[in-house]
């Protein structure tokens, strides 16, 4: 029990004594009968203690000091991709912490693609990548689904590149510093 509660309860008992004149028992605390002058004094003292209890509890509420708050501004970084050899086009959606932050689209006419991403602060973020890449395999266009996931450590101005690794029919994508 905090000091503000004890002060408030004590003030309430004094005020109750002043109003009723005593002669009652409150949870084992016996308040004797009091004459008129002490009742007035008890009433005034009770009101003072109640006000003090309220003021103390008001001062104990946590105030936010703007100087102590984390003043970190949003952090921007880039993710870029360059079309691989034999690739005709690619379209890859980038998700950070489960939210889509952009889509990289590259083609033979525009073989490089880049997005700028803004996050609340520097730190580690999980990513997942989903998309498709169309390759020219011996004169035939073949579309492949690609996917990947991992973690990146984001700092302001950092650049991540899309890395592609092919294992049989599986295309894995990762973000590389």
N, C-alpha and C positions, 0 to 999 in steps of 0.2 A: 504494500500500500504506500503510495507516494505521499510526500509532505502536503501536497495540495489537497488530497482527499482527507487526511487527518485534520488539517486546518478547517476545511469545509464542514466536516462532521462536528468538530468542537464548536464552531460558530453556530451550527444548527442546534446543538444541545443548549448553548447559552441563550439563543433566541427562544427556544421552547421553554426554558426556565423563566425567562422574562415574560412570556405571554401567559403561561399557565400558573406561574407563581410557585413552581416546584411541587413537591408532594407526590412524585411519581417514580416509578421504577422502570428503567430502560435497559433491558438485557443485563441484569445484575448490577447496574449502576443506579443507586438510589439517590434521587435528587430531593433534598429536604424542602419543606415549605419555606418560602422566602418573603420578606416584607417588601413594601412598595418601592423604596429607594433602591435596594439591591436588584429588584426586578427591572427597573429602568436601566440601571447600569449594565445588567446582564443582557438586556435587549440590544443596547447600543454596541456592547462588546461583541455580541453574536453577529450582528450585521457587519461589523468591521472584519471579523474573522471569515465570514462567508465571502465578502468582497475580496479579501486577501487570497483566499483559496481559489476563487475564480481567476484572479489576476495571475497567480502562480501557474495555474493550469494553462492559461492563455500564453504565458511566456515559455512553457515547456513544449509547445507545438514546434515541430521541426521546421525551421525556415531554410530556404534554399539560398545559399550564398552564390551569386553569379560567378565570383572569383574561383570557387571551389568546383564548379561544374566542369565536366569535360568539354572543352571548347573545340574538340576536333571537328574540322569542317569535312564535308564530303570529299572523297578521294576519287580522282579520275585515273584510269589506265586504259590501255588499248589491247584489243585482240585482233590479230590479223591472220590472213590465210593467203597462200599463193597456190594456184592451180598446179597440181603435180603433172609429171610427164605422162602422156597418153590420156590425161583426163580432159574431157570436153567441157564439163561444168560441174559445179558443186553448190549445194545449198545446205547450210548447217545452222541449226538453232542452238544458241548458247543459253544455258540456264545457270544462274548463281543462286545458291540456297533455295532452289525450287522455283525461282521466278525467271521468266524469259527476259533476258537483257538485250537481245538482238539476234539478228540472223546475218550470217556471212554468205554472200552470193558471189561466185566467181564464174567466169566463162572464158572462152578463148578470146573474145573481144576485150574483156576486162579481167585479166588473169589474177589480179590482186584485189582483195577485199579487206576492209578494216572497219571496226566499230569502236567507239569510245564508250566506256562503261563508267558509271558513277556509283560508288558504294558509300555508305554512311561513314565508314572509318577504315583505317588500315587494319589488316589482320588476315586470318585464314578464312577462306570461303570454299565451300564445296561447289563443284560444278558438274554438270552433265551436258552432253552434246548429243544431238540427234539430227540426222540428215540423210542426204543421198548424194552420191557421186556417180556421174556417168563417164565411163571409160570407152575409148576406142580400142577394141580388142580385135586385131586383124581385120580392120575395116568394118566391124560390126559394133554398134553402140550397145553397151550393156550397163544397166543401172544397178547400183549396189547400195544397200542400206548401210549406214555407218552409225556407230554409237560409241560413247565413251563417258567416263566419269573419273573424278579424282578431287584433289584439293589444290588450291593455289594460295600463295602468300602474296597479298596485294599491298603494294606501296604506291605512293603518288608517282605518276609518270611511267610506271612499269609497262613493258610490252610483252604480251604472250603471243606465240605463234601456234597455229593449229598443226599438230603433227599427225601424220597418217601412217599406220602400219597395217599391212595386209597379210593375213594368215589364211590361206585357202580362200574360202568364200566369205570370211569375216573381215570387215574393215573396222579397225579400232582407231578412235581419234582421242588425242590428249592435248592439253594446253601446256606448252613448253616455254620456259623463260628465255 
